[in-house]
Amino acid sequence: MQSGDFIVFGQPDIREEDIEEVVSTLRSLWIGTGPRVRDFETRFAAYVGAPHAVATSSGTAALHLGLIALGVDRGDEVVVPAMTFPAAANVVLHAGATPVFADVDRKTRNLSAETLASVITPRTRTVVPVNFGGYPVDFDALGATARAQGATLLVDAAHAIETRYKERPTGGRGDATVYSFYATKNVTTAEGGMLTTSSQSLARRVQGLVLHGLSTDAWSRYSRGGLEHYEVIEPGFKYNLTDLQAALGIRQLARIEPSLERRRTIWTHYDEAFVDLPLELPSLPEELFGRSSLHLYAPLLRTDRVPFDRDTLRQRLREKGVGTGVHFTPVHLHRYYRERFGYRGGEFPNAEDIGSRTFSLPLSAGMSDDAVRRVIDAVRSLLRPFT
């Protein structure tokens, strides 16, 4: 979990069994999309409770394909929470539609039925609820609000592989659900994603779109039993995952629950160590409706009690050897969205307040006890004078 003496935020938990599986894939000489991708899809679908899963080159690719498969097109609107990574809005533009931002709930940092109701209209084709940090959105309430306007749900579960809503996993929620296996995620394939759905027809369309819109993939054409010709069904994309990446994901997925429990232990240590500091500690969802994946430990700095801002705190932590992240700067405040759509500060007060004060601390199953102690000591040394 360390690079030299520096504790890197989001450094992946890569173990010897992961490396051995990747080496085995290299030695098999089938490194493109093939049997390991199919195995990973099957295992992942079972874990998240979905009948169908299609692996992709990234979570962003899965979002893009999901929008297309759900029929999003020019003239449509897609609701996206203001508090998320820009990919969720960018893909709406790639699909030819218009992103419409909504504020988030202060406690969960998620889109709520109330904030959705304030922006949804008959022009809304799809709603993209993001499970921020792995904290489950209220699927029942959001689904009812979306359906009342005839909109579909494309669930962004990039942070939420292990998340449970009312004791059920996220994979069968909404019309489709997408996941990310980026290097900082709880399960990583370095880059990669997955789309899951209960709809066989939607899954089949995404399976075609993920590889140029062809009728058959390379494994079907070139493996020992493959003699199939292919033809283009529709113009698709180059969004496929490789066996080399899937090999890493298969091993990571196998230990997902023990890894979650290790992060829970670290989370508890953080909560206990920071309770008296000028911080708003992140909430856990158990008292509401589910289990968090504990992907991000992201407190808010109490800037009314300290004489510096969030970025100054991050710089001082960096000087003490602790890396941090920011999740997120609200999407509507990025230059492109300000200039193209005329967004300005003050329109989404919850997202903007969170975005100005949040910082994410290292939280990985690969962290040693010593690294956890160093993070705690660094934060306490900087903030204890202001308790």
Summary of the structure (lengths in Angstrom):
residues: 387
radius of gyration: 21.1
end to end distance: 29.6
largest distance: 71.2
contacts: 1367
relative contact order: 0.17
helix: 41%
strand: 15%
